[in-house]
Amino acid sequence: MDEDRQLAAWLSAWGDCHVIGRLLGGYRNSVLLVEREHGRGNERENGRFVAKSSRRSREAIAWLEPVQEAARAAGFVVPRLVPSVAGELQVGGVTLETWIEGGPPAEGELARVLHLVRNFHYLTRDLPQRPGFASSLELLEVERGGDADLSGMPENLVQACRDAWRQLQGERLSAVHGDLNAGNLLITPAGRIALLDWDEARVDVSALDEAALAFGSADETGPRSHHDLRALLAWEVAVSWQAEPEYARRL
C-alpha cells in the first residue's frame, strides 16, 4: 500500500483530488478511484477520475493520445488522459484519466466488440512503434521491449516463444490494445462499448488482439486460431516471466 500512498501524494498536481478507494484490476500498478472537488479548474473535468501508477516514459504516455483517438473514431468509448495543472500527462509516475460508468459485457457482445476492434486496427495500421516497446516480431531479433523481457528465460523457452511468433510473419500490423479481455470492457448506460486500460498498447500483429478477445469464449475462432493463440500465450509468458513467475510457468 506504500505505492498507493505515494500515488495519492502526487495527485496534488491535478488540484484538489481525494482518494475514494482502490480499484480492482491493477495487477502491476496501483489503481485508485479519486474525486476532484467542484469549483476548481475546468468544471467540465471535475468529478470522478482514475489515478494510476505508471512505469511508462512520458513519450510512451504521449503516444497513447492519437491511438486512443483512433479507438474513439472506431466506435469505442475510451477514457481521456487528464493533464495536470501544469499541462503534464504524467507527474511522478502517475496518470489521471476520466472515469467511465458501465457494466460488464454479455457473451453476445463479442461480435460487436470484434467489429470495433477491426475498425481500430484499420485506422492505426501506419502508426510508429510505441517508444520503448517491441512487437512480437521484433522480439525475434531483440530481447526486450515494453514489459517483454526474454533475457531471464530458459533458452528452450525463448526458442519456443520465437517459434510461435515466427508463424505470424507477413500478418497485418497495427496498434493493438494488448490486454483485450472482459475485465477491460464495459457497456455504458447508453449501450456503447468502452475499452479501458491501455497500459500494454503497442504496435504488433493485429491478430493478437483478436486471439485475446476469443480466448475463453465459446465462439468459433477460425482455422488460424491455433497459431494466433499460441503466439498470444508466448507473449504472456514473455511479459510475465519476471513480474508474475507462477502465472508465467502455468502458461
Phi, psi and chi 1 to 4 in degrees:
 res  aa     phi    psi   chi1   chi2   chi3   chi4
   1 MET       -   -8.4  -68.9  -59.1  173.3      -
   2 ASP   -60.1  -37.4  -72.2  -17.5      -      -
   3 GLU   -62.8  -39.0 -171.8  178.3   18.7      -
   4 ASP   -60.8  -42.8  -72.6   -0.3      -      -
   5 ARG   -66.0  -39.6  -75.0 -166.0  -70.6  -89.2
   6 GLN   -65.0  -41.9 -177.6   61.0   65.2      -
   7 LEU   -59.3  -46.7 -168.3  157.6      -      -
   8 ALA   -61.1  -36.0      -      -      -      -
   9 ALA   -65.6  -37.6      -      -      -      -
  10 TRP   -71.8  -16.5  -77.9  109.7      -      -
  11 LEU   -65.5  -15.1  -75.9  172.5      -      -
  12 SER   -60.7  -20.4   60.2      -      -      -
  13 ALA   -64.5  -19.2      -      -      -      -
  14 TRP  -102.3    7.8  -78.4  -91.4      -      -
  15 GLY   101.3 -147.7      -      -      -      -
  16 ASP   -83.0   78.1  -65.1  -31.4      -      -
  17 CYS  -101.5  137.6  -67.8      -      -      -
  18 HIS  -124.9  131.8  -54.4  -78.3      -      -
  19 VAL   -76.0  126.9  175.6      -      -      -
  20 ILE   -90.3  -41.1  -62.4  174.0      -      -
  21 GLY   173.9  173.0      -      -      -      -
  22 ARG   -85.3  140.8 -174.3 -179.9  176.8   93.1
  23 LEU  -101.1  147.2  -66.1  172.5      -      -
  24 LEU   -76.2  159.0  -61.9  176.8      -      -
  25 GLY   105.7  -15.6      -      -      -      -
  26 GLY   -87.2   83.3      -      -      -      -
  27 TYR   -69.1  -35.4  -63.2  109.4      -      -
  28 ARG  -114.7  -11.5  -59.8 -179.5 -172.5  178.9
  29 ASN  -127.9  154.2  -56.4  -42.9      -      -
  30 SER   -77.0  138.9  -72.5      -      -      -
  31 VAL  -132.7  119.2 -176.0      -      -      -
  32 LEU  -121.8  142.2  -57.2  178.4      -      -
  33 LEU   -88.2  126.0  178.2   62.2      -      -
  34 VAL  -128.3  162.5  -56.2      -      -      -
  35 GLU  -130.7  136.8 -167.1  166.0   51.0      -
  36 ARG  -109.4  133.6 -172.9  158.9   64.1  179.8
  37 GLU   -65.3  146.1  -70.1 -175.5   -3.5      -
  38 HIS   -70.2  155.3  -70.6  -84.3      -      -
  39 GLY    92.6    3.5      -      -      -      -
  40 ARG  -125.5  135.7  -64.3  -68.8  -61.9  -88.1
  41 GLY    69.0 -151.3      -      -      -      -
  42 ASN   -76.9  111.4 -175.0  -20.1      -      -
  43 GLU   -59.8  -29.1 -172.5  174.2   -6.8      -
  44 ARG   -64.0  -22.4 -175.4  169.2   49.7   86.1
  45 GLU  -102.2    9.1  -68.9 -174.8  -12.6      -
  46 ASN   -79.4  164.8  -72.4  -29.9      -      -
  47 GLY   117.1 -145.7      -      -      -      -
  48 ARG   -93.2  144.1  -70.9 -168.8  164.6 -172.4
  49 PHE  -141.9  168.4  -61.3   85.5      -      -
  50 VAL  -116.8  122.0  175.7      -      -      -
  51 ALA  -102.3  136.7      -      -      -      -
  52 LYS  -134.2  141.4  -62.6  179.5  178.4  179.8
  53 SER   -74.3  149.3   63.7      -      -      -
  54 SER  -143.4  136.4  175.5      -      -      -
  55 ARG   -95.5    1.9  -61.2  153.8  -70.1  144.5
  56 ARG   -82.1  152.9  -50.1  -53.5 -178.8 -162.2
  57 SER   -73.2  163.8   67.7      -      -      -
  58 ARG   -60.8  -36.1  -68.8 -171.8  176.3 -172.4
  59 GLU   -66.0  -38.6  -66.5   78.0   12.1      -
  60 ALA   -68.7  -35.1      -      -      -      -
  61 ILE   -67.8  -45.0  -64.2  -66.3      -      -
  62 ALA   -61.8  -33.0      -      -      -      -
  63 TRP   -59.0  -28.8  178.2   89.1      -      -
  64 LEU   -67.2  -28.9  -77.7  175.8      -      -
  65 GLU   -59.3  -53.7  -73.9 -159.1  -71.1      -
  66 PRO   -67.1  -29.1   21.8  -32.7      -      -
  67 VAL   -66.5  -45.7  171.9      -      -      -
  68 GLN   -68.4  -31.6  -67.9  177.8  -30.4      -
  69 GLU   -65.4  -37.5 -162.1   55.8   47.8      -
  70 ALA   -65.2  -37.1      -      -      -      -
  71 ALA   -63.8  -37.8      -      -      -      -
  72 ARG   -66.2  -41.3  -66.2 -176.9 -168.3  101.9
  73 ALA   -64.0  -28.9      -      -      -      -
  74 ALA   -75.6  -15.6      -      -      -      -
  75 GLY   120.7   -3.7      -      -      -      -
  76 PHE   -81.7  154.0  -77.0  112.3      -      -
  77 VAL   -91.8  128.9  175.8      -      -      -
  78 VAL  -132.6  136.5  177.9      -      -      -
  79 PRO   -57.4  148.3  -18.5   29.6      -      -
  80 ARG  -102.7  134.6  -69.2 -171.1 -179.8  -83.6
  81 LEU   -68.3  130.9  -70.3  164.9      -      -
  82 VAL  -102.3  121.9  178.9      -      -      -
  83 PRO   -67.1  148.7  -15.8   29.2      -      -
  84 SER   -68.8  176.7   69.3      -      -      -
  85 VAL   -56.9  -32.8  173.1      -      -      -
  86 ALA   -87.0    0.9      -      -      -      -
  87 GLY    89.7   12.2      -      -      -      -
  88 GLU   -92.5  141.9  -58.9  -73.9  -13.8      -
  89 LEU   -83.1  -18.6  -66.3  178.6      -      -
  90 GLN  -139.3  131.8 -177.3 -168.7   63.1      -
  91 VAL  -132.6  119.9  178.1      -      -      -
  92 GLY    58.9   32.9      -      -      -      -
  93 GLY    76.6   23.3      -      -      -      -
  94 VAL  -127.2  140.0  174.6      -      -      -
  95 THR  -122.3  157.1   61.9      -      -      -
  96 LEU  -127.2  134.3 -166.8   71.9      -      -
  97 GLU  -137.7  162.0   61.5 -174.0   45.5      -
  98 THR   -68.8  147.8   51.4      -      -      -
  99 TRP   -86.9  137.1  165.9  -98.3      -      -
 100 ILE  -119.9  125.6  -63.7  175.8      -      -
 101 GLU   -79.6  144.9  -65.4  -77.1   -7.3      -
 102 GLY   168.3  177.0      -      -      -      -
 103 GLY  -127.8  171.2      -      -      -      -
 104 PRO   -66.9  148.0   24.4  -33.5      -      -
 105 PRO   -75.8  151.1   28.9  -34.3      -      -
 106 ALA   -83.4  160.1      -      -      -      -
 107 GLU   -55.6  -34.6 -178.9   69.7   27.3      -
 108 GLY   -68.1   -9.3      -      -      -      -
 109 GLU   -81.4   -8.0  -62.2  -76.6   -2.0      -
 110 LEU   -55.9  -44.1 -179.5   62.4      -      -
 111 ALA   -63.1  -38.6      -      -      -      -
 112 ARG   -68.7  -40.4 -170.8  157.0   65.8  107.4
 113 VAL   -62.6  -44.9  173.6      -      -      -
 114 LEU   -60.4  -38.9 -178.3   57.8      -      -
 115 HIS   -60.8  -45.0  174.2   70.4      -      -
 116 LEU   -68.1  -38.0  -61.1 -173.1      -      -
 117 VAL   -60.7  -42.9  167.5      -      -      -
 118 ARG   -66.8  -36.6  -72.5  173.5  173.3  168.7
 119 ASN   -58.9  -46.0  -72.9  -13.5      -      -
 120 PHE   -61.4  -44.6  166.8   67.7      -      -
 121 HIS   -61.0  -40.4  -70.2  161.7      -      -
 122 TYR   -63.6  -40.3  177.3   78.3      -      -
 123 LEU   -73.7  -16.4  -67.8  173.9      -      -
 124 THR  -116.5   21.9   58.3      -      -      -
 125 ARG   -70.5  -16.3   61.4 -162.9 -177.3  -79.7
 126 ASP  -112.7   15.6  -64.0  -38.5      -      -
 127 LEU   -75.4  147.8  -79.0  179.7      -      -
 128 PRO   -73.7  162.9   29.1  -35.8      -      -
 129 GLN   -64.9  147.5 -177.9   58.1  -86.3      -
 130 ARG   -65.2  134.0 -171.5  176.4 -174.3 -177.9
 131 PRO   -54.6  128.7  -28.1   36.4      -      -
 132 GLY    87.2   -3.2      -      -      -      -
 133 PHE  -106.9  167.8  -80.0   65.8      -      -
 134 ALA  -142.7  145.4      -      -      -      -
 135 SER   -80.4  170.0   69.0      -      -      -
 136 SER   -60.3  -36.3   54.8      -      -      -
 137 LEU   -72.1  -34.3  -63.1 -178.3      -      -
 138 GLU   -67.2  -29.6  -70.8  170.4  -42.7      -
 139 LEU   -72.3   -3.7  -73.3  172.4      -      -
 140 LEU   -68.7  -22.4  -65.1  176.5      -      -
 141 GLU  -117.0  -25.7  -56.1  -65.1  -24.8      -
 142 VAL  -116.6  166.5  -57.9      -      -      -
 143 GLU   -99.0  -22.0  -73.6 -167.8  -35.7      -
 144 ARG  -136.8  151.4  -63.9 -178.2 -177.3   89.0
 145 GLY   179.0  122.5      -      -      -      -
 146 GLY    62.7 -127.3      -      -      -      -
 147 ASP   -89.9  -10.0  -67.1  -29.4      -      -
 148 ALA   -77.3  129.1      -      -      -      -
 149 ASP  -145.6  109.7 -173.3  -10.5      -      -
 150 LEU   -89.5   -7.2  -51.9 -178.6      -      -
 151 SER   -66.6  -28.7   62.7      -      -      -
 152 GLY  -100.2    7.4      -      -      -      -
 153 MET   -92.2  151.2  -67.0  167.7   53.4      -
 154 PRO   -58.3  144.5  -21.7   32.2      -      -
 155 GLU   -59.9  -38.4 -175.7   56.5   38.2      -
 156 ASN   -67.7  -30.6   63.6  -30.1      -      -
 157 LEU   -74.3  -39.0 -175.9   55.6      -      -
 158 VAL   -57.7  -44.5  171.6      -      -      -
 159 GLN   -63.9  -40.1 -172.3   59.2   49.3      -
 160 ALA   -64.0  -41.3      -      -      -      -
 161 CYS   -63.8  -45.8  -72.1      -      -      -
 162 ARG   -66.1  -34.6  -75.2  175.4  165.0  164.5
 163 ASP   -61.3  -40.0  -73.5  -14.2      -      -
 164 ALA   -66.8  -43.1      -      -      -      -
 165 TRP   -70.1  -31.1  -63.1  -30.6      -      -
 166 ARG   -62.1  -26.6 -160.9  169.3  -76.3  112.6
 167 GLN   -66.9  -16.0  -62.0  -62.1  -45.1      -
 168 LEU   -91.6   -2.8  -59.8  179.2      -      -
 169 GLN   -58.8  135.8  -72.0 -179.9  -48.1      -
 170 GLY    91.5   -8.4      -      -      -      -
 171 GLU   -80.1  163.2  -64.2  -64.8  -29.0      -
 172 ARG   -67.2  138.3 -176.6  179.1   68.7 -113.7
 173 LEU  -105.7  150.0  -62.5  174.9      -      -
 174 SER  -166.3  179.1   68.1      -      -      -
 175 ALA   -67.5  140.6      -      -      -      -
 176 VAL  -123.2  148.2  -63.8      -      -      -
 177 HIS   -66.4  -41.6  176.5  -90.4      -      -
 178 GLY    90.6  -11.7      -      -      -      -
 179 ASP  -150.7   53.7 -166.6   16.6      -      -
 180 LEU   -84.3  101.5 -163.2   54.1      -      -
 181 ASN  -148.7  170.3   62.1   72.3      -      -
 182 ALA   -59.5  -30.0      -      -      -      -
 183 GLY   -67.1  -19.4      -      -      -      -
 184 ASN  -105.6   13.6  -73.0  -31.2      -      -
 185 LEU  -119.3  138.7  -68.9  163.7      -      -
 186 LEU  -131.9  150.7  -68.8  176.1      -      -
 187 ILE  -104.5  117.9  -56.2  -59.8      -      -
 188 THR   -73.5  164.5   71.1      -      -      -
 189 PRO   -55.5  -25.3  -28.1   36.6      -      -
 190 ALA   -85.3    0.2      -      -      -      -
 191 GLY    87.0    7.8      -      -      -      -
 192 ARG   -88.4  161.9  -63.0 -173.7   63.1 -166.5
 193 ILE   -99.1  123.3  -61.4  171.7      -      -
 194 ALA  -103.1  138.6      -      -      -      -
 195 LEU  -118.7  119.2 -176.1   52.9      -      -
 196 LEU  -108.1  172.2  -45.3  176.3      -      -
 197 ASP    55.4   82.0 -167.5    0.9      -      -
 198 TRP   -97.1   18.5  -69.6   76.9      -      -
 199 ASP   -60.4  -32.7 -176.4   61.6      -      -
 200 GLU   -99.4   10.8  -62.1 -179.8   45.7      -
 201 ALA   -63.9  147.4      -      -      -      -
 202 ARG  -166.7  178.5   63.2 -170.7 -174.9  -83.0
 203 VAL   -91.6  129.0  168.3      -      -      -
 204 ASP  -162.2 -172.5 -148.4  -37.1      -      -
 205 VAL   -68.9  125.5  175.7      -      -      -
 206 SER   -56.8  -34.3  -55.3      -      -      -
 207 ALA   -61.2  -20.5      -      -      -      -
 208 LEU   -66.3  -37.0  -68.1  174.9      -      -
 209 ASP   -63.7  -44.1  -96.0   -7.6      -      -
 210 GLU   -65.5  -37.1  -63.5 -170.3   24.0      -
 211 ALA   -65.3  -39.8      -      -      -      -
 212 ALA   -64.8  -39.0      -      -      -      -
 213 LEU   -66.8  -38.3 -174.2   62.0      -      -
 214 ALA   -80.3  -19.7      -      -      -      -
 215 PHE   -60.3  123.5 -176.1   61.2      -      -
 216 GLY    85.1   -2.4      -      -      -      -
 217 SER   -90.6  151.8  168.0      -      -      -
 218 ALA   -79.9   -9.8      -      -      -      -
 219 ASP   -69.2  148.6  -71.2   17.2      -      -
 220 GLU   -68.4  129.0  177.0   56.9   50.1      -
 221 THR  -102.9   -1.5   57.4      -      -      -
 222 GLY    98.4  165.9      -      -      -      -
 223 PRO   -67.8  -23.0   22.3  -33.0      -      -
 224 ARG   -89.6    1.6  -68.2  175.0   54.6 -110.1
 225 SER   -64.3  -30.6   63.7      -      -      -
 226 HIS   -62.5  -47.8  174.2   72.3      -      -
 227 HIS   -64.0  -43.4  -67.3  -49.0      -      -
 228 ASP   -65.3  -42.6  -62.8  -15.8      -      -
 229 LEU   -66.3  -41.4  178.6   57.8      -      -
 230 ARG   -62.2  -40.9 -169.5  161.8  177.1  -96.6
 231 ALA   -66.1  -37.9      -      -      -      -
 232 LEU   -64.6  -45.4  173.7   67.9      -      -
 233 LEU   -64.2  -36.1  -65.6  178.4      -      -
 234 ALA   -62.9  -39.9      -      -      -      -
 235 TRP   -63.5  -45.1  179.4  -92.5      -      -
 236 GLU   -60.5  -39.4  -74.6  -67.4  -56.9      -
 237 VAL   -62.8  -44.4  169.4      -      -      -
 238 ALA   -65.5  -36.3      -      -      -      -
 239 VAL   -85.5  -13.0  -60.1      -      -      -
 240 SER  -109.9  -10.1  -56.7      -      -      -
 241 TRP   -57.1  -38.5 -169.4 -102.4      -      -
 242 GLN   -96.7  -37.6  -64.1 -171.8   43.5      -
 243 ALA   -78.1  -37.9      -      -      -      -
 244 GLU  -135.5   69.2  -60.1  174.9   78.1      -
 245 PRO   -60.3  -38.1   18.3  -30.8      -      -
 246 GLU   -65.3  -42.6  -68.4 -175.6    6.8      -
 247 TYR   -63.0  -43.9  168.8   65.5      -      -
 248 ALA   -62.2  -40.6      -      -      -      -
 249 ARG   -69.9  -32.4  -77.0  160.8  176.4   74.1
 250 ARG   -64.0  -40.3  -73.2 -161.4  -55.8  -88.3
 251 LEU   -63.9      -  -70.1  179.9      -      -
